[in-house]
C-alpha cells in the first residue's frame, strides 16, 4: 500500500507524521518527496548507501547544421530556446524536457544533452529504507527529481511518501498513484484554509483521504467542524505539547521517546489500510 | 521603490504572520502574497478585491475523439505519461508542451488554453495588496508569482509607495525563485529546530545564488535556545545580518483566530515589539523611513 502524507500549509508536521509512522510499522519504505527541503533524514540519521545525480535532457544545438529558422523557438511553450539570425540560446532552467524541439527541427540540428538538477540518495536506518532527493539550489523544477525518487517505490512493501507543502505540481507528482493520502493540518485559520484546498485537489484526483490534526488544543474548532461537514475522517490528534515540540527541535522522532505513540501510529496506518479496502 | 521578500525554506516558520504585521506597520507600502498555491495573508488583512485577472499559465492537450486513429504515437512520445490507454488527456500530468500535436498523423490533437488561476488587486485598511489563487493542482506557479509581483510594482508606482513587501512560498523551487529575483532584501524566517536550520541554509544559498542581500530572523527562538545560538553563530561566521529574535507567544495564534495581525491584536506584546524592530532594521538598511 502506498500512503502519501501531504498538507497544503507548510510546517504542520508532515515529516514528523511520516517518520513516526514509518518507525512504528514493519516492512516499510519511506520516500521523502520534498526535494526542495528534504527533512526526513534529519530525524532518522540514516546510513547512505548510494548517491546518484539526477539529470534532465535539455536541447543541444549543432550550430553547423542549424539554419536559424526559429521553428524550435516557436514550438517551445516554455521560452527555453531563443533563436537570432546569428545565435541560438538555450535556457536549461526553463526547459521541461519534452523533446519537442528535436522533433520540429527540419535540419536535425538538435540533440539532447543532460543537465544536472539534483541528487538522489538511497539510505537505510535499521530496517527502514529511506529514499530522498535534493534539488540543486537555483534549479526551479522539483518535479523531475520527485519522479526519480518515486521510481524506487517497491510496492511489495508499506510505502510512505512525504510530500512537499502546497497544492501545485510537486504535490500532484508526489501523491499521484497513492492508495491513500493523510493530510496533516493544525487547528488554526491558516491550517483550515490550506486544508480545504488540499482536500479539493485530492478529491479531483480521486484519492481517498483522512486528516491528522497536529498541535491539537491551539487555535479553534473550525477544522473539526469542516471535517464533519465534508465527511472527512479525523484519524489522529497529536496534542500541542512542549515535550513533542522540544524533541522535534532536536531532531528526535517523538515516538522513540514516548513509546505509547508507536501504537497510535500503527493504528493510524491500519486505519488507512481499512479505509482503502472499503 | 524597494522590495523585501519574506521567505523561509521550511514551511510554517511564521512568514505570513510577520509579513502581515509589516503590512500594518509600514506606512505607504504595497503588500504581495506570492504563496499562490496556499495563500493565507488575506486571512489577516481582509482585502477587498477591486480587480480580478484570469491567469492562463499553461496549455492543455485536447484530443478530438472522432479524428483519433488510436495509433499510439502520442502516448509513445509524451514524456509526461499524460495520455491514458484509452486516449484521454490526464490534466494532472499534461504540461502543455505540444509534442502530441505534432506527432499525431490524424491532426486530432490541439493545445487549448487553460485558466490556471486568478490574480487579484485589492485594497486593505493599510494600503494596496496584490495576490492570487492558483487553481488547485495547477502547474506554473512561478509565472503567477511573476504576475503578482508585476501587479504590486505597478500599484507601488501609481500610489507612490516606496516599499513592496512580498510574502514568499516555502521551499526553494520555481515559485520561490520567482519571488526573490531582483529584490533588495530577503528576510529568511527560521525556527530553532534541526529542520529549520537545514532549510535556512538552503534558503540562504538560494539568496546568494540570485545575489539578494540576506537577513535572518529566528522565530520562536526560546523553544530551543541551544539551536538558536547555533543559528546566530552560523550567521555571524558567514557575515549574515541578524534581523531579530521573536519569542514564542500563544497570542500569535489567538490573533490569527481573531483574523488579526499580532501588532493589532496585542501591540504591546514582546512579539509585536520585536517585529517592529525587525522592520525598522530592514528599512534602515534600505535607507527608507517607512516606520
HADDOCK unambig.tbl for C-alpha pairs under 7 A between the chains (distance, minus, plus):
assign (segid A and resid 8 and name CA) (segid B and resid 38 and name CA) 6.30 0.50 0.50
assign (segid A and resid 9 and name CA) (segid B and resid 38 and name CA) 6.36 0.50 0.50
assign (segid A and resid 10 and name CA) (segid B and resid 11 and name CA) 3.77 0.50 0.50
assign (segid A and resid 10 and name CA) (segid B and resid 12 and name CA) 4.85 0.50 0.50
assign (segid A and resid 10 and name CA) (segid B and resid 170 and name CA) 6.90 0.50 0.50
assign (segid A and resid 11 and name CA) (segid B and resid 10 and name CA) 6.76 0.50 0.50
assign (segid A and resid 11 and name CA) (segid B and resid 11 and name CA) 4.39 0.50 0.50
assign (segid A and resid 11 and name CA) (segid B and resid 12 and name CA) 3.86 0.50 0.50
assign (segid A and resid 11 and name CA) (segid B and resid 13 and name CA) 6.77 0.50 0.50
assign (segid A and resid 12 and name CA) (segid B and resid 12 and name CA) 6.62 0.50 0.50
assign (segid A and resid 36 and name CA) (segid B and resid 171 and name CA) 5.29 0.50 0.50
assign (segid A and resid 36 and name CA) (segid B and resid 172 and name CA) 5.52 0.50 0.50
assign (segid A and resid 36 and name CA) (segid B and resid 173 and name CA) 6.28 0.50 0.50
assign (segid A and resid 37 and name CA) (segid B and resid 9 and name CA) 6.59 0.50 0.50
assign (segid A and resid 37 and name CA) (segid B and resid 10 and name CA) 6.67 0.50 0.50
assign (segid A and resid 37 and name CA) (segid B and resid 171 and name CA) 5.93 0.50 0.50
assign (segid A and resid 37 and name CA) (segid B and resid 199 and name CA) 5.90 0.50 0.50
assign (segid A and resid 39 and name CA) (segid B and resid 195 and name CA) 5.80 0.50 0.50
assign (segid A and resid 42 and name CA) (segid B and resid 194 and name CA) 6.85 0.50 0.50
assign (segid A and resid 42 and name CA) (segid B and resid 195 and name CA) 6.83 0.50 0.50
assign (segid A and resid 77 and name CA) (segid B and resid 97 and name CA) 5.79 0.50 0.50
assign (segid A and resid 98 and name CA) (segid B and resid 79 and name CA) 5.98 0.50 0.50
assign (segid A and resid 98 and name CA) (segid B and resid 97 and name CA) 6.40 0.50 0.50
assign (segid A and resid 100 and name CA) (segid B and resid 99 and name CA) 5.22 0.50 0.50
assign (segid A and resid 137 and name CA) (segid B and resid 202 and name CA) 6.93 0.50 0.50
assign (segid A and resid 137 and name CA) (segid B and resid 205 and name CA) 6.75 0.50 0.50
assign (segid A and resid 137 and name CA) (segid B and resid 206 and name CA) 5.73 0.50 0.50
assign (segid A and resid 138 and name CA) (segid B and resid 206 and name CA) 5.92 0.50 0.50
assign (segid A and resid 138 and name CA) (segid B and resid 209 and name CA) 6.45 0.50 0.50
assign (segid A and resid 139 and name CA) (segid B and resid 173 and name CA) 6.57 0.50 0.50
assign (segid A and resid 140 and name CA) (segid B and resid 173 and name CA) 4.36 0.50 0.50
assign (segid A and resid 140 and name CA) (segid B and resid 174 and name CA) 4.00 0.50 0.50
assign (segid A and resid 140 and name CA) (segid B and resid 177 and name CA) 6.84 0.50 0.50
assign (segid A and resid 141 and name CA) (segid B and resid 173 and name CA) 6.11 0.50 0.50
assign (segid A and resid 141 and name CA) (segid B and resid 174 and name CA) 6.16 0.50 0.50
assign (segid A and resid 142 and name CA) (segid B and resid 173 and name CA) 6.40 0.50 0.50
assign (segid A and resid 166 and name CA) (segid B and resid 37 and name CA) 5.72 0.50 0.50
assign (segid A and resid 166 and name CA) (segid B and resid 38 and name CA) 5.65 0.50 0.50
assign (segid A and resid 167 and name CA) (segid B and resid 37 and name CA) 5.64 0.50 0.50
assign (segid A and resid 167 and name CA) (segid B and resid 38 and name CA) 6.98 0.50 0.50
assign (segid A and resid 167 and name CA) (segid B and resid 136 and name CA) 5.91 0.50 0.50
assign (segid A and resid 167 and name CA) (segid B and resid 137 and name CA) 5.49 0.50 0.50
assign (segid A and resid 168 and name CA) (segid B and resid 37 and name CA) 6.12 0.50 0.50
assign (segid A and resid 168 and name CA) (segid B and resid 136 and name CA) 6.61 0.50 0.50
assign (segid A and resid 168 and name CA) (segid B and resid 137 and name CA) 4.71 0.50 0.50
assign (segid A and resid 168 and name CA) (segid B and resid 138 and name CA) 5.32 0.50 0.50
assign (segid A and resid 168 and name CA) (segid B and resid 139 and name CA) 5.66 0.50 0.50
assign (segid A and resid 169 and name CA) (segid B and resid 137 and name CA) 6.18 0.50 0.50
assign (segid A and resid 169 and name CA) (segid B and resid 138 and name CA) 6.11 0.50 0.50
assign (segid A and resid 169 and name CA) (segid B and resid 139 and name CA) 4.92 0.50 0.50
assign (segid A and resid 172 and name CA) (segid B and resid 137 and name CA) 6.23 0.50 0.50
assign (segid A and resid 188 and name CA) (segid B and resid 257 and name CA) 6.44 0.50 0.50
assign (segid A and resid 189 and name CA) (segid B and resid 256 and name CA) 6.68 0.50 0.50
assign (segid A and resid 189 and name CA) (segid B and resid 257 and name CA) 6.03 0.50 0.50
assign (segid A and resid 190 and name CA) (segid B and resid 40 and name CA) 5.92 0.50 0.50
assign (segid A and resid 194 and name CA) (segid B and resid 38 and name CA) 5.59 0.50 0.50
assign (segid A and resid 197 and name CA) (segid B and resid 136 and name CA) 6.31 0.50 0.50
assign (segid A and resid 201 and name CA) (segid B and resid 136 and name CA) 5.53 0.50 0.50
assign (segid A and resid 201 and name CA) (segid B and resid 137 and name CA) 5.74 0.50 0.50
assign (segid A and resid 219 and name CA) (segid B and resid 253 and name CA) 5.96 0.50 0.50
assign (segid A and resid 219 and name CA) (segid B and resid 254 and name CA) 6.50 0.50 0.50
assign (segid A and resid 219 and name CA) (segid B and resid 257 and name CA) 6.12 0.50 0.50
assign (segid A and resid 220 and name CA) (segid B and resid 257 and name CA) 6.84 0.50 0.50
assign (segid A and resid 246 and name CA) (segid B and resid 223 and name CA) 6.72 0.50 0.50
assign (segid A and resid 246 and name CA) (segid B and resid 224 and name CA) 6.87 0.50 0.50
assign (segid A and resid 248 and name CA) (segid B and resid 193 and name CA) 6.86 0.50 0.50
assign (segid A and resid 249 and name CA) (segid B and resid 192 and name CA) 6.46 0.50 0.50
assign (segid A and resid 249 and name CA) (segid B and resid 193 and name CA) 3.76 0.50 0.50
assign (segid A and resid 249 and name CA) (segid B and resid 194 and name CA) 5.72 0.50 0.50
assign (segid A and resid 249 and name CA) (segid B and resid 224 and name CA) 6.71 0.50 0.50
assign (segid A and resid 250 and name CA) (segid B and resid 193 and name CA) 6.15 0.50 0.50
assign (segid A and resid 250 and name CA) (segid B and resid 194 and name CA) 5.97 0.50 0.50
assign (segid A and resid 251 and name CA) (segid B and resid 194 and name CA) 5.51 0.50 0.50
